[in-house]
Amino acid sequence: MADVLAFTKGHGTENDFVLVPDLDGTLGLSPARAAFLADRRAGIGGDGVIRVVPTAHADEDDVRAQAEQARWFMDYRNADGSAAEMCGNGTRVFAAYLRREGLESADEFVIATRAGAKRVRADGDGWAVELGPWRLTDPAASERDGVDALVHLGEGDPYSAVSVDLGNPHTVVALPEEVDLESVDLSRPPVVRPEPPHGTNVEVVRPIGPGHIAMRVHERGVGETRSCGTGACAAAVATSFWAGSLDTGSTWTVDVAGGRLTVRLLADHGVELAGPAVLVADGTLPLATLPA
């Protein structure tokens, strides 16, 4: 019906999203409308909003250029309405939605994102996604000092961190042994120095055992979330880097507040993220209630 907006609510390890189909590319999604949909009191509620749109109808030239290999574009918006490059947990939920709706039928296919085309594949009850190459944001400082940033988490002295780019920016904090992970204050945006030009997601990491870490995350434009897929990958990369071993094929278990993810390091600085994707509800919203 033309006077209502259809939506689906989904999550990946409780990192939740509002998915909005725009199958002919005519709906669009303004920042104000995305922020309204993500609002947990006035709207539907989610850590982000995903517009499901044919890649050929994307606004950005570099996204439309992916149309030959990826039929569908994951137009991802942060909870504040701002556009983001991509979202690791969101890619899996997006893939699950495409399959359920019959928009894709294969067990493996490619989706378009602002961070480039990403290959996804069915993986048991969930999905796995190749997130592409990672890189250290400041390799010279990171190789020299083991860190390239300082992060203030509330009051007190800053913590050392390393910045990792996975198509979106991350700053991973090496939490000292004497500091409990659950005691860290992520209620306010962490202050990162030097300040990243486009903001950053901040992951706070605690090693659990060989190939096993626990993580909390503050996402830019959102706040603390129950999970972050690209953040889990950044945390695994940073921990491997600090351990002096970035072995291809090594697998990491990453515990987040919303569950458990698996990260595998691939050749040429590639990384794969695997975990659950759950579609929990479908509904409609009167268009008249939405901002322009």
N, C-alpha and C positions, 0 to 999 in steps of 0.2 A: 504494500500500500504506500502511495506516495506521501502520505501525511505522517508516517511513522518511520523511525530509524530502527532497523534490526541490529541486534548485537548478540555476541556470545561472550560469556565469562570463562576464562581458563587460567590455569596456573602451572608453573614448573617449579617444584620444591617450594611452593607457597609464594613464589614471586608471581603476582597475579596481574592479569591484563584484561582489558575490554577490547574485543575484536569487532571491528565494524566492516561489513562487506560493502565494497564499492565496485561491483563487478563490471560496470560500464565506464567507470572513471569520471562520473558526473557529479558525485557527491562532494568531493573535497573534504578537507578537515582543517578548519582554522585552529590556531593555538587556543583561542578562548573555548571553542567547542571541545577540543581534546581535554583541556583542563577541567571542564565541567564534567565530562564523562568519567574522568579519573577521580573526581571528588567523592570521598567516602561518605559524606553527609548529604550533599545536595544532588549528587549524580549517581552513577553505578558503583564506582569505587575500584581503583586498581593502582598498581605501581606504574603502569603505563597504558597507552592506547595503541592498538595496531590497526591501521586501515589495510584491508585486503583489496588490492587493486592490480589490474593487469600491468605488467612492467612497461608495456608500450604506452600506457597512459600516465606514467610518472611525470612529475613536474621537472625533475632534474635531468639534464642531458646525459650525465654519466650513469644515471640509473637506467634510462631508456636504452642506453647502449648495451645493457645486459639482456635485452629482450630475446635475442636469438638463443640464449642458453637457459634463461629463466622466465617462465611464463608469468609468474606472480611476484609482486614487489611487497615486501614487508615494510610498509610506511610506519615507522615506529616513532612514537612521541612520548616524552617523559611526562610525569604526572603534572608538571607545571605548564604543559602544552608545547614546550620547545621540542624541535626535531632532534633526534639522536641518530648516530651512525647505524647502530644495530643493538641487539640484545640477545645474549646467548640463550637464556631460558625462553625468551620470546620466540626464537627461531623454531624451537621444538614445539611450542604450543601452536605456532603458525602452521607448521608441517602437519600436526595432528588435525587442525581445522581443515586444511586443504584436502586431506585424505577423507575425512568424514563427509565433507560436502561433495565429494566426487570431482573436485577441481584438479586433483592429481590422483592417479591410480597406481603408480609404481611404488615399490618399496624404497626406491632411491631416486631423488630428483634434486634440482637446483632451484634456489630461491634468490631473488635480488634484494640487496640491502644497500644503504648508503655507504657501507664499507666494502662493497663488492659482492660478487656472486658467491653463495655459500651452498655447499653440497650437504644434503641431509639424507639420512637413511633410517629405516625402521630398525629398532634395536630392542628386541624383547617386548616388554610392555611400554617402552618409551621410544625415544629417538636419539640419534647421535648426529652431531653437526661438525663438519670441518670448518673451523673459524678462520682458516687462512694463517698467514705468517704473523708472528709476534715480533716485536723489536723492543730493545731498551731505548727509552726516550732520550737519554743522555749516556750513550755507551762509554764515552771517555771517562766521565766522572764515576760511573758505576763500576767499570773495570778497575779504575784506580783506587777507589775508596770503598767499594762494595755497596754504596748508597749514593743517591743524587738529590735527596730531598729531606726536609725535616717536616714533621706533621705534629701540630698541636691538637690534642684531644682534650678539650676542657682546660682546666687549670694545670699548672705544673710544667715540668720540662718537656720539650718536644721529643718525639721518637724518630729514629732513623728510618728511612724508607727508600725504596727503589721504584722508579716509574717505568711502567710497561704499557706499550701501545698494542692493542688488539683490534685496531680499527676504531676503537673508542679508548679514551685515556683512563689509566688506572695508576694509583699510587699505593704500594703494598708496604705496610708497616711491619717491621720485625719487632714483635712484642717481647720485651725482656722477660726472663723466666720468673721474676718475682711479681709480675703483674698478671692478675687473673683476667682471662679474656672477657668474662661476663661483667667485670667491674668497669670496663672502659665506657666512657660517656660518649655515645654517638647521637645524643638527642639534638645536638647543634652541629652545623656543618664544620668539619675539621678545617683548620687553617693550614694550608700547605705552602711551604717556602722552598724554592721560588714558586710564585703563584703561577699555575698553568694558565695559558692564555684563554683556553676554552673550558676551564674547570676540569674536575677530575673525579672519578669514583675512588673512594678510599677503602681498602681492605685491611683489616687487622687480623693477623694470623698467629696461630699457636700450633707448633708441631705436636702431634700425638704419638707417632711412631714412624718407622720406615715407610715412606710412600703414603703417609696419612697425616692430614692437617685439619684443623678446625678454623673457621673463619666467620667474622662478622663484617658487614659492609654498610657504608653510607654512600648512597648513589646521588650523583649530582642531579639537581632538579627534582629530587624525590624525598630524600631522607634515608634513615635506616630501613632496609628491606629484609625480608626473610631469606633472600637468596639473590645471587647475581651470577649468571653463568659465565660471562666474560671475566668477571671478578674472580671466580674460582680458578679459571685458567691462568689469570695473571698471578694469583697467589701461588699456584703450583710452579709456574715458571720462575717466580722470584725465589721461592724456597729452594728449587733446584739450582738456581744461580748461586745462592749463598752457600749451598753445600758443595759447590764446585763441580756439579755433575748435571749437565743438560743432555742426558742420554736419549737418543731417539728410541722410541718404543716404550720408554718408562711410563708407568701408570700411577696416577695419584688418586686417592680417595679424599674427597673434600666434604667435610661435614659443615652444613650451614644450619641456621635456625629452622628452616623449613624442610630439612631432609638431608639427602646425600647425593652428591654428584661424582662422576668419574671423569678424570682428565687424562688424556694420553698425548704425550709429546711425539710429534711426527718429524719426518725428515724436513730439512730446509726451514727450520723454525716454525713448522706447522704445529697445530694443536687441535685435538678433537675433544668435544664435550659431549657426554652422554648422561641421560637421566630421564625422569618421568615427564609426561605432558598430559594434563588432565583438563578436559572440557566439562565444566560443572553446571552451566545454566545457559539458557537461550531466552531472549525476550525482545520486546519492542518498547520504544520510547517515543512519545509524541514529538514531532519535529518542532512544534510550537514552543516546547519547553526549553529548547536549546538556544544558546547564544548564537549570534551570526558567525 
